[in-house]
Amino acid sequence: MRRRELPTQFHASAPMRLDFAGGWTDVPPFSAREGGVVVNGAIGLRAHVELKLGGKLLRFVAEELGETLECADSGGLAPGGKLPLLTAALRMFPVLGGFTLTTRSDAPSGSGLGSSGALGVALVGALTRVRQESLDGREFAAQAWHVETIEAGLPGGKQDQFGAALGGFHRFSFRDPDVGIEPVTLDPAFAAALERQTLVCYTNKSRVSGDTISRVMGAYERGDPKVTGALRALKDLGAAMAEALRAADLARVGSLLSENWKQQQALDPGMCTAEMARLERAAAEAGAVGGKAAGAGAGGSMFFIMKGAARDAASALSAAGATVLPLTWSREGVRAW
């Protein structure tokens, strides 16, 4: 193949997720000392990466943040600067010559839907495609977690990266550094009902999960009994949620979501914001059988299981100040082309 015929554009995308139960237990040091269990399902909202080779500069365009960064060479990719996730990915997976790297997200930044984890996986997908390297799903997830948590210094667990890399529903178990991957197969009729009756609401207030994570895990390391008890309860709820989904028990799924949210709120005083409390009341009045914050909490999104079709309650949640987000399940994980 002649040089001019080599590809110059590369793309990748990866799905975000809804964390049904057990979130927080995938975060160290709890995940290292006691082990965690998280159940999540990949959704149709995705993070997207496009890389175009050419030009003299290293140009980064983060459309989801409205930010750009230009560097003359790789010396401008040092830690501590703008767009830490993007520059960390290029430090780990360098690309020769100039390029334009553009990222975008189907959901708002800080939505609690695992957007940064999905973006990390998509970045690894695009960059390894450029470098003609081949990874499997587990490797995509592991490399993306290393980019975000180690190289970029952004604290967090591993459930987002594994959900984004693999797609579908899974029960993940964490005993650092090991990750157990167990698919959760949903009855097709139940999966359709769950999709139809789940309402995802963005509070219109993003959150910086790293701040909350540092407080919670600091309290765990100090031996705070309330935080320790809540984390252990969340781990048990992860195991129970996997069984409820397999049993196609929608009422049980709803009640476990609410119990998970109760334990989440025990982790930190700022877990439930005023906006979230307002949405929770509106959802209850509209017929929710259960719900919780998506992701770390303290802002971002919430999701609720409704008695009937979610679309029938959408206007009530919009009136309470939420942006209702579309929901479909995604069987497909990361894709690069």
N, C-alpha and C positions, 0 to 999 in steps of 0.2 A: 504494500500500500504506500503510495507516495505521500510525502509529508502534508501536502495541501488537502489530502483526502481524509486525514485524521479528524475525528470529531472535535469540535471546539465548544460545544454546549452540553451540559450535564444537569440532570434533574433528580430530585428525590423528594418523597413525601412520607410522612408517618402519622398514624392516628393518635389522637388524644384519648382520654379514658374517663370513665366514671369509677371511682373507688367505692365499692359497695360496703366494705367493712375491713377493719384491721389496719387502716392507714395509721402512720406514726410508728408502727412496730417494725417497719423496714428501715428505720433510721438508727444509725449508731449513736451512742454505745448500746442501746437496748437490743438492737438486732445482733450484736456481737455477744453480749452477755447472756441473754435469755432466748433469743431467736424470735422472729416475727412471723405472722401469717397475714397475708393481704389477698382479698378477692377483688379483681377489677375486670371491667369489660371495655374493650376498645370501641370507640364511637366514630361516626363519619366525619367529624371535624378534624382537620389535619393541619400539620405544619409542613411548609413547602420550602424547598431550597432550589435555587437555580445558579449555576456557575458558568460564566462565559470566559473563556481564555482569550487573552489579547490585551494590548495596551501596555503602557509602561508602569502603571500604578497598581497597587493592591487596593481594590475598592470594595467596601462593604456597604450594603444598603439593607437596613433592617426596617422593612415597611411597617411591621407590626408595632414598632417603637417610634417611627418617624425620625430615625437617626441614620447618619452616614459617617463613614470613617475612610480616609484615604491615607495610604502609607507609600513611601517611595520604595521601601524594601522590607524584608522580614524583621529588620530592627525595630520597626514600629509596632510589632505584635507583642511587646513585652507585657507581662501581667500587670494589672492595676489600672489599665486604661479603659477607654470606651468599648462597648460591645464585648464584654469579657467572654461570653460563650463562643462567639464567632471566632475571635482571635485565638482562644484556647484550642479550638478545633484545628485551626491552621498551624498552630505550633506542633500539634501531635501528628497531623497529616499534611505536611508541606506540599505546596504545588509550585512548580517552577514557572517563572515568568509572571507577567502581569495578568490580572483577571478582575472580573466584577462578580461578587458573590451577593446574591439578593435573597432575602428571607421574607416570608409572609406567613400569616397565621389565619386560620378560619375562625378563631375565637379571640376575644380581647386578651391582651397581655395581663398576667396576674389573675386569670379567671379561675384558677384552682382545678383546671381540667388536665393538668400535666402537660401544658403547652411547652415549657422549657425542656422537659424530658423528651417530648416528641421532636422538638426542633434539634436537640442534640443527636438523636438517632438519625434524623434526616440529613444533618450535616455530615455525619460519618458515612451515610449512604452515598451522598454526592461525591465526597472527597475520595472515598475508596474506589468509586467508579472512575474518577479521573485518573487515579493511580493504578488502575487495572488490578486492584486487589479484591479478593473474594472472601466474604465473611458469612457465617450462618447467623440465625436469629439471636442466639445466646451471645455470640461475639459482638454483634451490633450493639446489643444492650450494654454489655460490659464495657466496651470502648466508649460509648456515649456517657455512661455514668462516670468513667474516669475523666473524660473531657470536662464535664460539668462540675464534679465534686472535688476532684484532685487538682486538675490543671487550672480551672477557672476559680476554684475556691468557693463555690456556691454550695452550701450544705444541703443535704437531702438524702432520701433513701433511694432504693433501686426500682420500686414498683412501676414508676412512670416509664422508665427506659425499657423495661421488659414488656410492659403492655404495648408500647409503641412498636417495638421490634417484631412482636409475634402476632398482634391482632387477636381478636376473639376474646373469650372469657377464660380466666385462669385463676387458680388458687396458687399463689406463690408463697413459699416458705423461705425464710431468711435465717441463716446462721453464718454470719460473716466468716470468710468470704464466699461461702457457698450459697447458691440460690436453687431451690427446688421448684420445678415447673410442672404443674398438674393442670391440664385442660379441664374446664368445666363445660360439659356438653349440655346445652339447654334443649328441652323439648321444643320443636319448631313452633307449635301453637302458643306455648308459654312465652317463647322469645318474642313473638309478634305482639302478644298482649302486654308484656313488660315494656316493649318499645312504645306501644300505643298509649300506655298509662303513665309513663315517666315524663315529668315536666322539669326541664332544666332552666334555671333562672340565674342570670348574671345580676349581681347587686348594683352594677355600675360603679363599684368601688374595688379597685384592684388591691392586692395585698402583697407584701414582701414576706414570703414564707420563711426566708432565712432568719429573720429577726425572731419570729415565733418559735422556730425550731431550736434556736440557741437557748432561749429561755426555758423551754420544756425539758430539753435534754440536760441542761445545767441543773434543773431541779431534780431530775432523775439521778444524776451523778451524786448529788448531795444527799440522796436517800429520802427525798420527800415522799412520805407514805401515800398521800393523795395522788400524786402523779404516777408513782410506781404502781399503785393499785389500778389506776385507770388504764395504763399501758397493758397490764396483764389482762384486764377485762377486754380490751380491744383485740388482743391476740385471740382470745376465746371466741369473740364475735366473728372474727375472720373465718375460723373453722366452722362455726354454726351457719354462716351465710352461704358457704359453698354447698352445704347439705340442703339448705332451703331452696337454692336455685336449682339444684339437681332434682329436687322433689316437686318442682313447679308450684311451690306454695307462695303465692303472691302476698297473702296477708302476713305470713311469717317474714318474708323479705322486708315488707314495710315496717313491721315492729322492730326488726333487727336494725334497720337503718336508724330509727329513732333512738334505740338504745345506744347505738354507736355514737350518735350525735351527743347524747347525754354524757358519755364517757369522754368524748373529745372536749367538751366544755369544762370538764374537771381538770384538764391539763393546764389551762391558762386562763386568767380572768378576761383577756381580750379576745377569746375565741369567737364569741358571738357578738357581732356589732349591732348597732341600732337598726341598720338596714336589714340585717339578717333576721333579727327578731320580728321586724315588721312583715317580712316575707313569710316567715313561719306562721304567723297568725293568719295572714291572708290565705295561705295554702290550706290550713286547717279548716277555715270557714268554707273553702271551696271544695272540701271533701278529701283531703290528703289522708292516707292511711299510714304514712310514715315519710321521713325525709331526713336529710343531713346536709352539712356543708360538703362541697366537693374539695378534695385536697386538704391542705393544712388547716383551713378555716381562717378566721379573723379577716373576713372579706372574701372577695372572689364570687363564686357561684354556690348555689344550693340546688339540690334536686329532690323531687318528691314523687312518691307513688300515689296516684289519684285513684279514687273508686271507679271513675269512668274514664273516658278519653281525656288525655291531657289537654288537647286543643280546646275543650269546653271550659277549662279553667284558666286558659292563657290570658284572657282579658282581665281577669281579677288580679292576677299577679303583675300584669303590666301596670294596672292602676295603682298597685302598691309600690311602684317604682322600679320594677325589674325589667330587664331585657330578656325576653324568652328566646332561648337558643334552639335551633333544630336538633333533633335526635334521630339517628339511625345507628344500629350496631354495625361494626366493621369486622369482618372476618380477616381482612387483609392487613398485615403489618406493614413494615417499611417496604417501600418500592423505589428502586433506582433505575434510571434509564438514560 
